[in-house]
Amino acid sequence: MLEQTKMLRNEDTLDSKGRAKLRKDLILLIKTKERKNILLALKVAKTQGIFFNIKFGKIFVGMDFSGMDFSGYKFTGFNLENVNFKNAKLRNTSLSNTNLRGANLQGADLIGANLMHADMMGANLRNSFMTNATAWWANLTNADLRGANLYGIEFRGTKLKGADFEGAEYNYKNDIYRKF
């Protein structure tokens, strides 16, 4: 299974049966809980346009993905509690409905990310780049956003109680900023 997955190239196309089998194989790779297998499975899923609409439980909790490039990935609904994404590239990544409680996103590139309904309570977003991200109805309670670049971010309905915005850069795109 691992060798078959490694042999797939970006230009390889699969019929619906092949995609279904590959999806099952990728899920098995992720469930091994081995970092290299997880990274391979996520890469192939992105390349092949495979979306995981299942819950992986706590498989990803506390994993170290610091400095990695996950631009354009779909982590919708994943449990990424206490995951380390320090200095990771998450441009245009979907993190909607994702548990990111206590996650370390310090210095992360979240430009254009979809954070709708994400639970980021207590997350470290210090010095992160969240330009044009969408954080509607997200939970940023007690999050550390010191020094973050928040130009163009949308916080509609977002919980911001106890969040620290000291030194954050932002504009007045929506009225929430006037409350800081």
N, C-alpha and C positions, 0 to 999 in steps of 0.2 A: 504494500500500500504506500509506504513512504517513498519508495523508489519510483512508483508510477506517478505520484504527485510531483516529485522533483523533475520528472521528464517533461511535464507540461510546459509549453512555451506560451508566450503572450499571444502568438498568432493562432494557436490551436483553438479550434472551435468544436463544441460538443453538441450532439443532439440532446433532446430533452431527457432521454433515458441515461445518456452519459453524464449529463449535468446532475441528475438525481443521485446516481451512484457516486460521483465525485463529492457531492455535498455530504453524503453519508460518511465517506472516507475522511473528509475534512473534519467532520464532527468527532469521529473516532480519534483523529490526531490531536485535536484540542483536548479531548478527555484524558489523554495520557498525562496531562499536566506538566509536560516537559516544555520548557521555554522554546527550544529550537523547533519543536513540532508545532507549537502554537503559532510562532511567527511564520513558519512555512505555510500553515493552513490559512492564516489571515491574508498572506500575500497572494496565494493562489485564488482564494475567494474573491479578492478585489479584482485580480486580473480577469477572472472568468465571470465576474458580475454575479456572484453567488451571495445571497443574503441569508443570514442565519436568523430565523424567526423563532428560535427556541431559547430557553433560559439555560445558561451554563452553571447555574448555582454559584458556588464560591471559587471556581477554578481560577479566575483571574485576580482574586483578592490578594493584595499585597505584592503583586508581581512588579518587577523592575523593567520598565520600558524607557528609561531615561535616554534622551538623545536620539531616539528612533524616529523615523519618518513614517507616519500613518496618515499622510494627507489623502483626503478623499475616501477614507475607510468608513464603514458603517458599523458603529458600535451600539446601535439603537437597542435599548432595553438591557444592555449588559450590566453585570454587577462588577464595577471597577473600584470598589471600596479600597481605600488605602494604596491604590496603585501609584507607582512612581513614574510620572511622565515629565520629570524635570528636563527642561530644554528640548522636549520632543516637538516634532513638527506635526501639527494636527490641523493643517489648513483645510477648510471646506469639509471637515470630518463631521459625520452625524453622531452626536452624543445625546440625542433626544431620549427622554425617558430612561436615562442611565443613572445608576447609583455611583456617584463619584465622592461620596462622603469621605472626608479625610485624605483625599487624593493629593499628591504633590504635583502641581502643574506650574511650579515656579519657572519662569522664563520660557514657558511653552508658547509656541506659535499657534494660536487658535483663531487666526484671521478667517472670517467667513464661516466659522463653525456653527453648527446647529446644536444649541444647548437647551432647546425647549423642553420644559418639564424635567430637566436634569436636577438631581439632588446632589448639590455640591456643598452641603453643610460642613463647615469647618475645613474646607479645601484650601490649600495654599496656592494662590494664583498670583503671588508676588512677582512683579516685573514681567507678567505675561503680556502677550499681544493679542487683544481680543477685538481688533478693529472689524467693524461690520458683522460681528457675531450676532446671533439671535438667541436671547436668553429669556424668552417669554415664559412666564409662570415657573421659572426655575427657583430653586431654593439655594440662596447664597448666605443663609444665616451663619453668622460668625466666620465667614470666609475672609481670608487675607488677600486683599487686592491692592496692597501698597505698591505704588510705583507702576501699576498696570497701565497699559495703553488701551483705553476704552472708546476711542473715537468711533462714532457711528453705531455702537452696540445698542441693542434694543432690550430694555428691561421691563417690558409691559407685564404687570402683574407679578413681578419677581419679588420674592421675600429677601429683604436686605438687612433685617434686624441684626445689629452687632457686627456687620461687615465693616472692615477697615479699609477706607479708600485714601488714606494719607499718601499724598504725592502722586496719586493716580492722575493720568491725563485723560480728559474727556471733553466733549462738546455738549451743547444744549439741544441735541436732536430730539430728546423727549424730556418732559418735565421732571422726571424722577431725579435728575441731577441737581435741580434747584433745592432739593431737600437735604443735600449733604452739608 
